[in-house]
Amino acid sequence: MDRRQQKTRDAIFKSFSTLLRTKRYGNITVQKIIDEANIGRSTFYAHFETKDALLKALCTDIFSHVFSDELMSEKTHDFSGGNNSLEARLTHILHHLRDSEKNIVGILSGESGELFMKYFKEYLTEMLSKYLNEIKVNAPADFVLNHLVGSFGETVKWWIDNRMKYTPEETIRYYIEVSCAVLGDC
């Protein structure tokens, strides 16, 4: 993608995010997005087939970095030291969600929240499946994975609903302590 295309894509993401902060997902039309982005209809459709495709692309952009196998040093956090523990990976996710707070809060409000959580849980399932062999519990692996993904998704919603008043580190510590108590594995 050349710079001009990336600039247009960024303008679409920005306008969509701005609209999500003030309007319900169902009330946002492609016309409102292109008006906010100051682009033409054909330009929008050259990048995205639908509004749902735009939401998926926005989530994919966020998640592709958040769930990257290689963690890097960043402005608000540094997990580049090679610590690939589950706790470090989950904390890294929360740092990114907090850094993207304006987008995330807008996306999670209303019906777009269901789509966001669906995409989020797909990435989370893939990541957590790599840690299943470390969990020693007398339950089927797919059940354990489903439990961990579902409870982490709810933890994220709870954290955001509480205006992220707990640090990512505190929140992950709560998640792990409760999960360990439930799983009896820590």
N, C-alpha and C positions, 0 to 999 in steps of 0.2 A: 504494500500500500504506500503510495507516495505521500508527501507532506500535505498536499492540498486535500487529498482524500481523508487523511487522518484528521486534519483540521475540521473538515465538514462532519466527520463522524463524532469528534469531540463536541462540536457545537450541538449536534443532535442529542448526545448523551446529556450535556449540560442543560439544554432546554427541557428535556424529559425529566431530569432530576428536579429542576426548578418547579415544574408543574406538579410533580408528585408530592412536593412539600405543601402545596396549597389545594390540591384537588384529589378526589378519589380516582383511582386507576380507571374505573369504568366511565368516568366523566371526561377523561382525556382523549381527545381525538387526534388523528394524524394531522388534521388541519391546525389544531392548537399547537402541536409540536413544531410543525414547519413554520408557523407564524412566529413562535418564540425563538426558533433557531434562525429565522430570516433566510430560509432556503425555499426552493421550489419543490413541488410535490414529486416531480420525477427524480429530483436529487435524493429525496428521502427514500423513495422506492428503489433507487439504485443501490442503496445501502441495506435496507431492511424490507422484507416482504410485508410485515404487519407490525402492529404495536406490540404484540406478544413476542415477535422475533426481536424487536428492539429491547424489550425487558430481558429476554434470555441472553442477548449479546452483552448487555450491561452487567448482568450477573456473571457471565462467563469471563468478562474482563476483570471483574473483582476477584472471582474465585481462582482464575488461572494463576494469579500471583499468590494469593492467600494460601492455596493448597500446593504450591510448588514444592518439589522434592528438595530443592536447594534453598535454604533460608539465608537471607542476606542481612547486612546491617542497614538500617533505615533511620530516618529522622527520629521517629518516636520509640524505636525499640531495636535491639540487636540480638538476633538469634543465630548469628553466623558462626558461632564457635563450634559447630559440629554436633550440638546437642539435639538429637532427633528423637528424644523421649516423647511419649504421648503428651505429657504435661506441657512440654515446650511447644509442641505443634499446636495444641489447643489454645495455649496462651497467645501464640502468634496470630491465630485466627481472630481472637477477640481484639487484639491490638489493631488489626486491619479493619475490622468492623467499626471500631471506635473512630479510626481515622476517616472512614467513609460514612460517618454518622448521619450527615445530612441526606445522603442517598439512601442509606439503609432504613432510616426512620420513615422516609417517604414511601419507600417500596413496601415496607412491612405494614403500613396503614392501609386498610381496605383490602380489596380482593387481590391486589398484586402480591400481597403477603403470602398467599397460598402458593403462587407460582415461584416466588423467591425461595420459600422453604423447600419446595420440591427440588429445585435446582441445587440448593445448598445441601440438602440431604443426599443427593446423588454424589456430589463431591466428597461429602463427609463419609459416606459408606465406603467409597473407594479407599480413602485415607485410613479409616479405622480398621478395615479388613486386613491391613498389613500388620496390625498389632494383635490380632486374634490369638495367634499361637503363644503370646505372652500371658494370656488370661487363662487361669486354671480354675474352671468352674464346671460343675456337673450339669451342663445344659447344652443343647445344640448350638453350634457356632452361629448359625443364621439367626437364632433367637437372641443370643448375646449381642450380635451386631445390631439387630433391629432395636434392642433395648438401649444400647449406647447412643445410637444415632438419634432415636426419638427423644431420649432424655436430654441430649446435648442441644438439640433443636429447641426444646422447651426452655432449657437454661438460657440460651441466647435471647429468646423472646422475653423471658423474665428480666434478664439483665437490661435489655433495651427499654422495656416497660418501666423499669425503675431508674430510668435516665442514666444508666451506666454509672451509678453512684459508687459501685465497688470497682476496684481496679481489675484489669484482666487477670492478674495473678491471683487475687482473692477469689474471684468468681470461679476460676479453674480449680483452685484448691477446694472450694465448696463442692463443685461438681465431682471431683475425684473422691473426696471423702464420703459423699453420699453414695456414689457408685460402688465404692469399695464396701461400704456397709451393706448395701443391697446384694452385691455379688459375693461378699465374704472372701475377697481375694487379696486383701492388702495387709 
